[in-house]
Amino acid sequence: MNRSRRIAAVAALVLALPLPMAGAAMASPSPSATTAAAAAVAPAAFHAELPRPTGRYAAGEEVLHLTDQGRTDPWVPSAGPRQLAVSMFYPARPSTGGPAPYMSLGEAQGFVATRVPAGTSLQPQDLVNIDTHAYTGAKAAGGKFPLVVLSPGFENPRATLTGLATDLASHGYVVALVGHTYEDSGETLADGSTPGCALCDTGASDSLPDSRAKDVSFVLDQLTGHHPAWRLAHLIDRDRIGMAGHSIGGASTLNAMADDRRILAGVNMDGGFGRVFPADDLAGRSFLLLGKESDHTAGGGDTSWGKAWAGWKGYKPWLAVAGANHASFTDVPVLAAEIGIPSPPGTTTSPERGMQLTREYVGAFFDRTLKGTSQPLLDGPSAANPEVLFQHP
């Protein structure tokens, strides 16, 4: 296959994935960039692969469909009760099950239709076939494991945090990766429909964190109640629950913790906070800030981090990654790099390195806070990871 044509395909994909921070205005690609991407001719297919999980377990995956009968959908009330699609990842036995798709065909169709510029030939099935190293129908490992909820950025389908989800599962976590309906290019629901984004054209993100907090509490109810909705809920240790999110999903983690004391530890990956909570809303629980150096150092461009950090009590590491960009904490740059797409200007941390650092530090944080294991990685700067800058305001 011609290399330039393969690069053009993923260039279109990357241009279609703006990754805004919470509260940020939605930016459109420049006319010249959009025109160039639309004019590019993509190949009929491409194949991409996420990095393999690094833990001792295989990663099993099931999609769970949930309906909150007590809550009308906040964005499209005519749709009735709030419906969610949740990808459940879990520690599994090796060599069981079959390859899990990156996303459903309906989700891929929605993504191509709304996020990939017209004029390309990138096919939805190409996205479905991305190798995730997760397995459907995999036999669960024995034991009980902490639960981590993951929330993606605004406009981004839940699939964009699959690389982190599979790695956490391989290290002994159950992971609930939540698709927030009507907030991205499409999440396939129980009836097979894949509604698109009702908010993406409005840029109205201020109310998303509170709504996502409600989504997360409902998911926790369904996973940990007396009659759980998931057949493998026995794997979950109900007393060890954490949450992490990217961009507005990271900001929403703080809202969820303020509203739901079951969440003992939270992570914000490069998301600006819409509002600052008083210290007693965290009640001494733990929170990790992990973001790019250009915005998220102490005294940096995003002042919401410093204001929030100052009010918290408890364990609260704050890490800035030198040379990272906003997408570095997701799958997107890794998939682009495999085809040869260069990183955005100013990015010196490679996509693979960005995912490695995200996995290592998020995993170490949850190991320390949910499993109680010593994690020297979080004690201070490391010669092995010079990009990671510890902040002490």
Order of alpha helices (4+ residues) and beta strands (2+ residues): alpha-alpha-beta-beta-beta-alpha-alpha-beta-beta-alpha-beta-alpha-beta-alpha-beta-beta-alpha-beta-alpha-alpha-beta
